[in-house]
Amino acid sequence: MNPSENHTNCHLCLESATLKYKNYPGYQIPSFFDIYYCSSCDTSFSMPRVEGNEIYDLIYKNGPAVRWYNRYWGYSTAVKTKKKPLDYLAESEDVYWGVKESLKQITKNALIPAKILEIGCGLGYLTYSLNKSGYNSQGLDISQEAVNRAIKDYGNYYICEDLFKYAVNHENEYDVIIFTELIEHLNDIYGFMENLRKLLKSDGKIVLTTPNKSFYPSDVLWATDLPPVHCWWLSEKSITHLAEKLNMNVSFLDFKKYYSRHTTWVDLRKIAIPITPPVFDRDGTVIDKTTTVFNRECGIKKILKKAEFVKLIFAKMRYFWVRNNRDLLIPKNRGPVLCAILQKK
């Protein structure tokens, strides 16, 4: 290979990025991608850049059977049965705990209710849960099908519009913009973020979450979804660089409270190259259908788990197994997900 082919300009900071893996398997057979790493901004990204619209359509069509994405369908059903759906989401996953905790910090001294926009609201359950908790929240999504379904399921909280067009007529309108697990999908991060910045009031804030490269050892190649679904793997340094370019301040949420109550770990033995096989075959069929993460236990197992002494014994055993296993990466103040709060300077 020609030495020049081993490097390219980083798509985030424009410094030199190094080819780390050639022909990494993509989300759908038979696609392959090259993985590059930029040490200047601690960012990994995939090449070539391709539109993933067809794959997103497949994910939406097969959602309950697609690994990792199946949980979203579970949440969309479960929130309608909960008196406090935002609390339920926050206890279910660090992503939503991050959103809840960030909003708590941002709005604690607010004299009037903050006007909130969730970008890429998808199935709509987070926007719904925010409104049920007393927030004034709207959801924006480019998919008319997704918005129609959200309105049908939860009410008239949703807008179908392209962000770039929406920003033209809604400048300086929102106190807070939320987007969860979205930035890693974008080809044009700066263009997207500039339009979010336009939507914010002068003291407005952006709350974003994304898989956290900073949590992993430096020799881990790509602990996130396969390209082109995820074309970035961003770190805290990546987001700091992004904020500086956007002339914004940034802070990162401390997850200590969450992880002190939720025993979570990453098995380093299971993030070898490649981490996961492709999800769809050539015809768009799910290769290995997953079962829902919301399976209900029954019978004697369910009865035993209700007994406090049994729960305590299992919790103690699990704790000591996790803490003493050197192959497990244990979250503390930071974890597999980062939550950043960006504010206009």
Disulfide bonds with the S-S distance in Angstrom:
none
